[in-house]
């Protein structure tokens, strides 16, 4: 039932939505966010799609499991693929900041004329144990206004949070909260949280 409601709302998001207004270098944009992001790191710079384009694809930077007694970070980065019209070829990528570990996945696209309108994060809550391995964000899902859900190749660790508000018009930028590399024998978490920006 919940899945059907999410897809219905994603379809409605082609024409409606909500968010907090913000000015990004002369561009009016609203911010959409989730409430379950990880607590570590700082917000990096926002990076925007070129004017006249919007995000219709996504790629994930994910570190594979490192094994017992090794440090895992899982989700390290997200690229938005920005395109104009129906043809995604020659897309521009908007990245904000990514962690240093892992590999980029293949691009996942909304179907014809689709665009990103919302997202959800899977996050492991702080473990706070002496020998625990903190990882923060472990996967992400992105909703397209064509009702497709694009899910990353991350981990099953942690819990899915609620969906963000739906973008009023088009997703046009990204900002990540990154925990910087802590050095040898320290517990790194990489990507902790995410904002998407929506433009008229």
C-alpha positions in Angstrom: 0.0 0.0 0.0 2.8 2.4 1.0 4.6 1.7 -2.3 1.4 2.6 -4.3 1.0 5.9 -2.4 4.7 6.8 -3.0 4.3 6.2 -6.8 1.0 8.1 -6.9 2.6 11.1 -5.1 5.6 11.0 -7.4 3.3 11.2 -10.4 1.5 14.2 -8.8 4.9 15.8 -8.2 5.2 16.6 -11.8 2.9 19.6 -11.1 3.0 20.2 -7.3 5.3 20.1 -4.3 6.8 22.0 -1.4 10.2 23.1 -0.1 12.2 25.8 1.7 13.2 28.8 -0.6 16.8 29.6 -1.0 18.8 31.9 -3.3 21.8 30.2 -5.0 23.8 32.7 -6.9 20.8 34.6 -8.3 18.8 31.4 -8.9 15.7 30.9 -6.8 15.5 27.3 -5.6 13.7 25.4 -2.9 15.5 22.8 -0.8 14.1 19.3 -0.2 15.6 17.2 2.6 15.0 14.1 4.7 15.0 13.9 8.5 17.1 10.8 9.1 20.5 11.8 7.8 23.7 10.9 9.6 25.2 13.3 12.3 28.8 13.5 11.1 30.6 15.9 8.8 29.9 19.3 7.2 27.7 20.4 4.4 29.8 20.8 1.2 29.2 23.3 -1.6 26.0 23.0 -3.6 26.4 22.2 -7.3 23.7 23.1 -9.8 22.7 21.8 -13.2 23.1 24.3 -16.1 20.2 26.7 -16.5 17.5 25.1 -18.7 18.3 21.6 -17.6 17.1 19.3 -14.9 18.1 16.0 -13.2 16.8 12.9 -15.0 19.5 10.4 -14.0 21.6 9.3 -11.0 24.8 7.5 -10.2 26.0 6.2 -6.9 29.6 5.9 -5.5 29.6 2.9 -3.2 32.3 1.1 -1.3 32.0 -2.7 -1.2 32.0 -4.4 2.2 35.5 -4.4 3.7 35.3 -7.5 5.9 35.6 -8.2 9.6 37.7 -5.7 11.6 38.0 -3.3 8.6 36.4 0.1 8.2 33.3 0.4 6.0 31.9 3.6 4.6 29.3 2.2 2.0 27.6 5.3 0.3 30.3 7.8 -0.6 28.8 10.0 -3.3 25.9 10.8 -5.7 26.0 12.3 -9.2 23.0 14.0 -10.7 22.8 13.7 -14.5 21.2 16.9 -15.9 19.7 16.9 -19.3 17.6 19.2 -21.6 14.4 17.9 -23.2 14.0 14.2 -23.9 17.6 13.4 -25.0 19.9 12.5 -22.1 23.0 12.3 -24.3 25.7 14.9 -23.5 24.4 15.2 -20.0 26.1 17.4 -17.4 26.9 16.0 -14.0 26.4 17.8 -10.7 28.3 16.3 -7.8 28.8 18.5 -4.7 31.4 16.5 -2.8 32.0 12.8 -2.6 34.0 10.5 -0.3 37.3 9.0 -1.5 36.2 5.3 -1.3 34.3 3.1 -3.7 33.3 3.0 -7.3 30.7 4.8 -9.4 27.7 2.7 -10.5 26.2 2.8 -14.0 23.7 5.7 -14.5 20.1 5.0 -13.6 17.6 7.0 -15.7 14.0 8.1 -15.3 12.1 6.9 -18.4 11.3 9.2 -21.3 10.5 12.7 -20.2 10.9 11.7 -16.6 12.8 13.7 -14.0 13.8 13.4 -10.4 11.3 14.8 -7.8 12.2 13.3 -4.4 14.5 11.0 -2.5 14.9 8.8 0.6 18.0 7.7 2.5 18.9 4.4 4.2 21.0 5.3 7.3 22.5 3.3 10.1 21.9 5.0 13.4 25.0 5.8 15.5 26.2 2.6 17.1 28.4 4.3 19.8 30.1 1.0 20.8 33.8 0.8 21.5 34.3 -1.7 18.6 31.4 -0.6 16.4 31.9 0.6 12.8 29.9 3.7 12.0 28.8 4.0 8.4 25.9 6.6 8.3 24.2 6.6 4.8 24.2 3.2 3.2 21.8 3.6 0.2 19.4 6.0 -1.5 16.3 5.9 -3.5 15.1 8.6 -6.0 11.6 9.0 -7.2 10.9 10.1 -10.8 7.7 12.0 -11.8 7.1 9.1 -14.2 6.6 6.9 -11.1 9.9 5.0 -11.5 12.0 4.5 -8.4 15.8 4.5 -8.9 17.6 2.7 -6.1 21.4 2.6 -5.5 23.5 -0.5 -5.1 24.3 0.2 -1.4 24.0 -2.0 1.7 21.1 -3.4 3.7 22.5 -1.9 6.9 20.4 0.6 8.6 16.8 1.7 8.1 14.9 3.6 5.3 13.6 7.0 6.4 10.6 8.8 5.1 10.6 10.3 1.6 11.6 14.0 1.2 8.9 16.5 0.2 8.3 16.4 -3.6 10.1 18.9 -5.8 7.7 21.6 -6.9 9.0 21.6 -10.5 12.5 20.2 -11.4 15.5 19.0 -9.4 18.4 21.3 -10.5 21.1 20.8 -7.9 22.6 18.8 -5.1 24.5 19.3 -1.8 26.0 16.6 0.4 27.1 16.3 4.0 30.4 14.6 4.1 32.5 13.3 6.9 36.1 14.0 5.9 38.7 11.2 5.9 40.0 10.7 9.4 43.3 9.0 8.6 44.8 5.6 9.5 42.9 3.5 12.0 40.0 5.9 12.4 36.3 5.3 11.7 35.2 7.0 8.5 31.5 7.4 7.5 31.8 9.4 4.2 28.3 10.5 3.0 25.9 11.3 5.8 23.1 13.4 4.4 21.8 15.0 1.3 19.9 18.0 0.0 18.3 18.4 -3.5 17.5 21.8 -5.0 14.4 22.5 -7.1 14.2 25.3 -9.7 11.3 26.8 -11.6 
